[in-house]
Amino acid sequence: MEKKDGFVTARPQKVLSLHTTHSLKFLGLQQYLGFWSGPNYGKGVIIRVIDSGVLPNHPSFGDEGMPPPPAKWKGK
């Protein structure tokens, strides 16, 4: 990947936890001021995420505390 034209950087996966649903406020950003308008609102910026797949043993997929499915449910 590093030898591809336009390659900038790659970083190993880092697991992060969500701390807020109010990202702008959390980051101290105001929609029409400062950071947003400085870099032209991100125009021309390319961001790529390479997803390494689903980890079925991740706690997010656990069913602990969930009731069983209804008896008539056939799994489809």
C-alpha positions as CSV (number, residue, x, y, z in Angstrom):
1,M,0.0,0.0,0.0
2,E,2.8,2.4,0.9
3,K,4.1,2.3,-2.7
4,K,0.8,3.4,-4.2
5,D,0.7,6.9,-5.7
6,G,-1.0,9.3,-3.4
7,F,-0.4,7.2,-0.3
8,V,0.0,9.4,2.7
9,T,-0.2,7.3,5.9
10,A,-1.6,4.3,7.6
11,R,-2.1,3.5,11.2
12,P,-2.8,0.3,13.1
13,Q,-6.4,-0.1,14.3
14,K,-7.1,1.6,17.6
15,V,-10.3,0.7,19.4
16,L,-12.0,3.8,20.7
17,S,-15.1,4.2,22.8
18,L,-17.8,6.7,22.1
19,H,-17.9,9.3,24.8
20,T,-20.4,11.7,23.3
21,T,-23.1,12.1,20.8
22,H,-22.5,15.9,20.7
23,S,-19.2,15.9,18.7
24,L,-19.1,19.6,17.8
25,K,-19.6,20.7,21.4
26,F,-17.3,18.0,22.7
27,L,-14.5,19.1,20.4
28,G,-15.1,22.8,21.2
29,L,-16.1,23.6,17.6
30,Q,-18.7,26.0,16.4
31,Q,-20.3,25.3,13.0
32,Y,-19.5,28.7,11.4
33,L,-16.3,29.7,13.1
34,G,-12.7,28.7,13.6
35,F,-11.7,25.2,12.5
36,W,-14.6,24.6,10.2
37,S,-14.1,27.6,7.9
38,G,-10.3,27.6,8.2
39,P,-9.6,24.5,6.1
40,N,-12.4,25.4,3.7
41,Y,-14.8,23.0,5.4
42,G,-12.6,20.1,4.4
43,K,-13.1,20.6,0.7
44,G,-10.5,18.5,-1.3
45,V,-9.7,16.3,1.7
46,I,-9.9,12.6,1.0
47,I,-10.4,10.2,3.9
48,R,-10.4,6.5,3.5
49,V,-11.2,3.9,6.1
50,I,-10.1,0.4,5.5
51,D,-12.3,-1.9,7.5
52,S,-10.6,-5.0,8.7
53,G,-13.9,-6.8,9.2
54,V,-16.4,-7.8,11.9
55,L,-15.2,-9.3,15.1
56,P,-18.0,-11.6,16.1
57,N,-16.7,-12.0,19.6
58,H,-16.8,-8.2,20.2
59,P,-19.0,-7.3,23.2
60,S,-21.2,-5.2,21.0
61,F,-22.6,-8.4,19.5
62,G,-23.2,-10.1,22.8
63,D,-26.8,-10.9,23.8
64,E,-26.3,-10.8,27.6
65,G,-29.3,-9.4,29.3
66,M,-31.5,-9.8,26.2
67,P,-34.7,-12.0,26.3
68,P,-35.0,-15.0,24.1
69,P,-36.6,-14.6,20.7
70,P,-40.3,-15.3,20.4
71,A,-41.2,-19.0,20.0
72,K,-42.7,-18.4,16.6
73,W,-39.5,-16.8,15.2
74,K,-37.9,-19.0,12.6
75,G,-34.6,-17.1,12.2
76,K,-35.4,-15.4,8.9
